[in-house]
Amino acid sequence: MATLRPDSWGELQEALFVEAWDPALGRHRSPYAFRGLSDASYRLETTLIRLGGDFEGLERHLLRNFRKYAHRDVVERDSLWHWLSLAQHHGLPTRLMDWTYSPYAALHFATSDVASFGREAAIWAVNFRKAHELLPDFLRSNLDEGDVFTVEMLSRLETRGSVEGAEPFSVGESPGKTIDTLGDFDVLSGEAGQDFLLFFEPPSMDDRIVNQFALFSVMTDPTAPIDGWLEGHPDLFHKIVIPADPKLKWEIRDKLDQANITERVLFPGLDGLSAWLKRYYAPKRP
């Protein structure tokens, strides 16, 4: 893993856009997903892992009851991926993890807690294009547009026969079993020969998803923190550590506010507006 430690706003800009140039397109299109944390020591643990106890055994019960009690018209399609996205978005502990395409949105989350300015913050950057090269053939063959899945693409995945070791069916063939449970998804790690990390874009359920330029990750092993899995694949990611320098943190924060990267934009509505005003007008502490 490469750890980048910028000491100034200028160095931070360089770190945020590492490898953004795509020679095939002739454009600056970064292949990285970003996640900002106010404390660099925090692990990449899902809300399901942080639940504690027998969280692995509780996973299917949590999702089953969420689907049972939520209104059925809140998702556009009754699929695993739509329900998982909705549950994660509304705070249910799941194996999903929130990421963003925007390095500035990640930078906001790394610096939004003024009380944490005395600690190192971090932004994790994972190359989703390289991560998807480790997917089993079945999934890679269905990644027919772009580098990241959508819930629609995942919802239409179908296999011939049993899921384990299955191949995508061809035109004219009868579709077999759909991947409509987490168990169906998990057994695909056998085809890949290892657990894998998959990124997908959630449906645009509200402005928060859109404004945060959000995407989710999901692993076949719900018990594994993502940073532990990444340690075995050091070429897939880097970590940007922002020093515990309140002067630099305030500079970052003020420049993000001027660029309109704020709670008011990322959390549209009165709650986001109030959070922004509370932070923006709070007295600057030593």
C-alpha positions in Angstrom: 0.0 0.0 0.0 1.2 3.5 -0.8 0.6 6.0 1.9 0.6 9.6 0.7 1.1 12.3 3.3 0.5 15.7 1.8 1.5 18.7 4.0 -0.2 21.5 2.0 -3.3 22.2 0.0 -1.3 21.9 -3.2 0.2 18.6 -2.3 -3.3 17.4 -1.3 -4.6 18.2 -4.8 -1.9 16.1 -6.4 -2.7 13.2 -4.0 -6.4 13.3 -4.7 -6.0 13.0 -8.4 -3.2 10.4 -8.6 -3.6 8.3 -11.8 -6.6 10.4 -13.0 -5.3 10.6 -16.5 -6.8 7.8 -18.7 -4.6 7.5 -21.9 -7.2 5.3 -23.6 -9.8 8.0 -23.4 -7.4 11.0 -23.5 -9.3 12.4 -20.5 -8.8 12.8 -16.8 -11.2 10.1 -15.5 -10.0 8.6 -12.2 -10.6 4.8 -11.7 -10.7 5.3 -7.9 -13.5 5.2 -5.4 -12.9 7.4 -2.4 -13.9 7.2 1.3 -13.1 9.9 3.8 -12.6 9.2 7.6 -12.1 11.8 10.3 -9.6 9.5 12.1 -6.9 7.7 10.1 -6.9 4.8 12.6 -10.5 3.9 11.7 -10.8 0.6 9.9 -12.9 0.0 6.8 -15.6 -1.9 8.7 -19.1 -2.2 7.5 -22.1 -1.2 9.7 -22.8 -4.9 9.9 -19.4 -5.7 11.4 -19.8 -2.8 13.8 -23.1 -4.2 15.0 -21.1 -6.9 16.9 -22.3 -10.2 18.3 -23.4 -12.8 15.8 -23.8 -10.2 13.1 -23.1 -12.8 10.3 -26.1 -14.9 11.4 -28.3 -11.8 11.8 -27.6 -10.4 8.3 -30.4 -12.2 6.5 -32.9 -11.6 9.3 -32.2 -7.9 9.3 -32.8 -7.6 5.5 -35.8 -10.0 5.6 -37.5 -7.9 8.2 -36.6 -4.6 6.5 -38.3 -5.9 3.4 -41.2 -7.1 5.4 -42.0 -3.9 7.1 -40.9 -1.3 4.5 -43.5 -0.2 2.0 -43.1 -2.2 -1.2 -43.4 0.8 -3.4 -40.2 2.3 -2.0 -38.1 0.3 -4.5 -38.5 0.4 -8.2 -37.9 -3.4 -8.4 -38.2 -6.2 -5.9 -34.5 -7.3 -6.1 -31.8 -8.0 -3.6 -29.7 -5.1 -4.8 -32.5 -2.6 -4.7 -33.4 -3.6 -1.2 -29.8 -3.6 0.0 -29.2 -0.2 -1.4 -32.3 1.2 0.3 -31.5 -0.4 3.6 -27.9 0.9 3.6 -29.1 4.4 2.6 -31.5 4.5 5.6 -29.1 3.2 8.2 -29.8 -0.6 8.4 -26.6 -2.5 9.3 -25.5 -4.2 6.0 -22.4 -5.5 4.4 -22.4 -2.6 2.0 -20.0 0.3 2.4 -20.4 3.9 1.1 -17.9 5.3 -1.3 -17.9 8.3 -3.7 -16.5 9.1 -7.1 -15.7 12.6 -5.8 -12.4 13.1 -4.0 -13.8 16.4 -2.7 -16.9 14.7 -1.2 -14.5 12.3 0.6 -12.4 15.2 1.7 -15.5 16.8 3.2 -16.2 13.7 5.3 -12.6 13.6 6.4 -12.7 17.2 7.7 -16.4 17.8 8.7 -15.8 17.0 12.3 -14.0 20.0 13.7 -13.5 18.3 17.1 -11.2 15.8 15.2 -8.8 18.4 13.8 -6.2 17.3 16.3 -6.1 13.8 14.9 -4.8 12.5 11.5 -7.6 12.0 9.0 -7.6 9.7 6.0 -9.0 9.2 2.5 -8.9 5.7 1.2 -8.8 5.4 -2.6 -9.5 2.0 -4.2 -9.1 1.3 -7.9 -12.4 -0.3 -8.8 -11.3 -1.1 -12.3 -8.4 -3.2 -11.0 -10.6 -4.7 -8.3 -13.1 -5.9 -10.9 -10.3 -7.8 -12.7 -10.5 -10.2 -9.8 -14.2 -11.0 -10.2 -15.2 -14.4 -11.4 -15.8 -14.8 -15.1 -19.5 -14.9 -14.7 -19.6 -11.4 -13.2 -16.9 -9.9 -15.5 -18.7 -11.1 -18.6 -21.8 -9.2 -17.4 -19.9 -6.0 -16.8 -20.7 -4.9 -20.3 -20.9 -1.2 -19.9 -18.3 0.9 -18.1 -16.2 -0.3 -15.1 -18.9 -0.4 -12.4 -22.1 -2.3 -12.0 -25.5 -0.7 -11.5 -28.4 -2.3 -9.5 -30.2 -3.0 -12.8 -27.2 -4.9 -14.1 -26.8 -6.9 -10.9 -30.6 -7.6 -10.8 -30.7 -9.1 -14.2 -27.7 -11.5 -13.6 -28.8 -15.0 -14.3 -26.8 -18.3 -14.4 -27.3 -21.6 -16.0 -27.8 -24.4 -13.5 -26.4 -24.0 -10.0 -24.7 -20.7 -9.1 -21.4 -22.2 -8.1 -19.2 -22.6 -11.1 -22.0 -21.4 -13.4 -21.6 -19.5 -16.6 -23.7 -16.7 -18.1 -26.5 -18.1 -20.4 -26.4 -17.2 -24.1 -29.1 -15.7 -26.2 -31.8 -18.3 -26.9 -30.9 -20.4 -23.9 -33.3 -20.8 -20.9 -32.2 -18.7 -17.9 -31.4 -20.6 -14.8 -31.2 -19.4 -11.2 -31.1 -15.7 -10.5 -28.7 -14.2 -8.0 -31.4 -13.0 -5.7 -30.0 -13.9 -2.2 -26.7 -13.0 -0.5 -26.0 -16.8 -0.4 -26.2 -17.0 -4.2 -23.7 -14.1 -4.3 -21.3 -15.5 -1.7 -20.8 -18.8 -3.4 -19.3 -17.0 -6.5 -16.1 -16.6 -4.5 -15.5 -20.3 -5.2 -15.5 -19.6 -8.9 -13.1 -16.7 -8.4 -10.9 -18.8 -6.1 -11.0 -16.1 -3.4 -13.3 -13.5 -1.8 -13.7 -10.4 -4.0 -14.8 -6.8 -3.7 -17.5 -5.5 -6.1 -18.5 -1.9 -6.6 -21.9 -0.8 -7.8 -23.9 2.4 -8.2 -27.1 2.6 -6.1 -30.3 3.8 -7.7 -30.9 7.6 -7.5 -33.4 7.3 -4.6 -33.0 10.9 -3.5 -30.8 14.0 -4.0 -28.4 12.8 -1.3 -27.3 9.8 -3.4 -26.9 12.0 -6.5 -25.1 14.9 -4.8 -22.7 12.7 -3.0 -21.8 11.0 -6.3 -22.2 7.7 -4.4 -21.4 4.1 -5.0 -21.4 1.1 -2.8 -19.0 -1.8 -2.3 -19.9 -5.4 -1.3 -17.8 -8.3 -0.4 -18.5 -12.0 -0.5 -17.2 -12.4 3.0 -19.4 -10.3 5.3 -17.1 -10.8 8.3 -14.0 -9.3 6.7 -13.1 -5.7 7.1 -12.3 -4.3 3.6 -8.9 -2.9 4.7 -7.8 -6.4 5.7 -8.8 -7.8 2.3 -7.0 -4.8 0.6 -3.7 -5.7 2.5 -3.5 -8.8 0.3 -3.9 -6.6 -2.8 -1.6 -3.6 -2.3 -1.7 -2.6 -6.0 -5.4 -1.8 -5.8 -5.4 1.1 -3.4 -3.6 3.9 -1.6 -4.3 5.9 1.5 -4.0 9.6 1.8 -3.2 10.7 5.4 -4.0 14.3 6.3 -1.8 15.4 9.2 -3.1 16.4 12.6 -2.5 20.1 11.7 -5.4 22.3 12.6 -4.1 25.1 10.4 -4.1 22.9 7.4 -7.5 21.3 8.4 -9.1 24.8 8.6 -7.6 25.8 5.3 -9.1 22.6 3.7 -12.4 23.2 5.4 -12.7 26.8 4.4 -11.8 26.1 0.8 -14.3 23.3 0.6 -17.0 25.6 2.0 -16.1 28.2 -0.7 -16.3 25.5 -3.3 -19.8 24.6 -2.0 -18.8 21.1 -0.8 -20.9 21.3 2.4 -23.5 19.5 4.4 -26.1 21.8 2.8 -25.3 20.3 -0.6 -24.4 16.7 0.4 -27.4 16.3 2.7 -30.2 18.3 1.0 -32.9 19.3 3.4 -33.2 21.1 6.7 -31.0 18.7 8.6 -28.1 19.3 6.2 -28.7 23.0 6.2 -28.7 23.1 10.0 -25.5 21.0 10.2 -23.7 23.3 7.8 -24.8 26.5 9.6 -23.8 25.0 13.0 -20.3 24.2 11.8 -19.9 27.3 9.6 -20.7 29.7 12.4 -19.1 27.8 15.3 -16.2 29.7 16.9 -12.7 28.6 15.8 -11.1 26.7 18.6 -7.4 26.4 19.2 
